[in-house]
């Protein structure tokens, strides 16, 4: 991926199936994003010098995933916004998927799938701007990440029975 990335090719979606790791599974989009979501992952390594050895040992540290702010132009009738409200009030663990497509017609998807829960909610209102709501998503694990070329949809009726992810499970 080179060049400028546009926000209109970025999707933020959720799933209640925390055991899923397929990027092509059924996810529900979160609409009306007010800010570009940012995923920050950091890790640390520790170098250990052993007595009477000419080599150094390197131990990998833990991955740390920073909290993610989900900023939307809030619409109480939006299904995605209702789900985030419910997940916050019930402390529900769910899956969040960030997808970026290379071009408007590309099926090449760069993604990361995280498991976690919403730990904070904040409203932002002013007379001169759109009513906004920000949820703080705290990830616990990375379910999957990478790039994939999405296949054409396989539905029931295309040469027999195909997994559509809703009536026929995708795994």
N, C-alpha and C positions, 0 to 999 in steps of 0.2 A: 504494500500500500504506500504509494507516494503521492505527494500533492496535498491539496487542501481537502479536509474532511468536512462535509456538511452535516448539520444536525438533522436534516430531513431524511437522511439515510440511516439514522440511528433509531433503534427500537429498544424499548425497555418493557419487558413482559414478565409475568409471574405464572407460577404453577403451584398447586397445593401438594403435588406428588414429590416429596423430598427424596425419594429413592431413584428418581429419574436422572439419567445423565445424557440423554439423547438431545442434541440441539434441534432436531426436526420434530420433536414431540409437540403435543398441543399446549400452547401457551396463550394467555390472554394479555393483550397489549394494554399498557398504561398510557392513556391519551393525554393531550394538552400539557406536555412537559414544558416547564417554565425555565429550565436550565439544563445544560448538558451534564449528564451524570458522569461522575469520575470515580474510577476504581483504582485505588493505590495499594499495591502489594509490595512489601519490603521483606528482606531476609538478611540474616547476618551469618558470617562464617567466623570460626575461631581457629586460629593457627596455634598449634602446640609444638614446641621444640622439645624433642626427646633427648635426654642425656646420652652422649656418646653415639649419636646417630648423625649422619650427614643429610638426612631428609627431614622435612617438616610434615607433620600430620595436619590435615585440615578437616575440621568437624563442621558439618552444615548446621546452621541454626534453624530456629522455627520461622515459619512464614507468618507475617503479621499483615492482616487485611484491615485497612482503615475503614471507619464508618462511612457510609455512602448517603449523601443527601438526595432524596427524591423530591424535587421541586415541581409542583404542578400549578396550573391556573385552575383552581378548584371548581368542580362542578358536582354538586351533591347527587345528581342523577346519574353520573358516570359509573359504570360497573367497576372499573379499575379503582376509582377513588373510594367507592363503597367498600371494596375488598380491603384496601389499605387501612381504612378506618376500623373495620372489623378486626383485622389482624393486629392492629395496635391495641384495641380494647381487650382482646382475648389472649394477647401474648402468644400468638400462633407462629410456629416455625413454618416457613414456606420458601420456595425457590424463586430466585430473581435471575433473569437472563438479560444480558446486554448484548445486542447484535449491531454490527456495523456492516453495511453493504458497500462494495467498492464503487458501484455506479447505480443509477436508477433502474437499469435493466439487468444488472448482474444478479446471478444466483449465488455468487461467492459471498459467504457470510463469515465474518470474524466474530467470535463470541466468547463469553465467559458466563458460566452458570454457577451461582452461589446459593448456599443454604444459609438461612439466618432468620432474624426476626426484627420487627420494628421496635425500637426502644424509646423513641421520642417523637412528638408531634408539635408543630408550631404553626400558627396562623399569621398571615401577613396581609393587612388590609390598610388601604389608604384611599382617600377620596379621589385621588388622581391616577390610580392604577388598578389593575385587575386583582381581584381577590386571590390570594395564593395560599397554598398550604405546603409545608415541608415536613416530610417524615424522615427520620434517621434510621436507616437500615443497618443493623449490626450483623455482618456475616460471620458464620462460625466455620464453614468449610467451603472449599472449592470443589464442586461436583464434577466440572469438566471445563476445559478451555481449549481453544484452537481455531482452526479455519475449516470450513466445509463447503462443498458445492452442493446446494440443495437440489434434490431430485425433483422431477415433475411430480405433482400430487398423484398418489395411487389411491383410487377410491373403489368402493364396492361397485362391481359391474365391469371394471377394466380387466378383462380376461379372468373372470372369476372373483374370488374374494380377496380384497386387499386391506391392509391395515390402515384405517382412517384415523386412528387415535382416539376416537370417541366411542363408537359402538364396537369396534374391534381394537383391543389393546395394542399399543405400539411395542410392547416387549413381552 
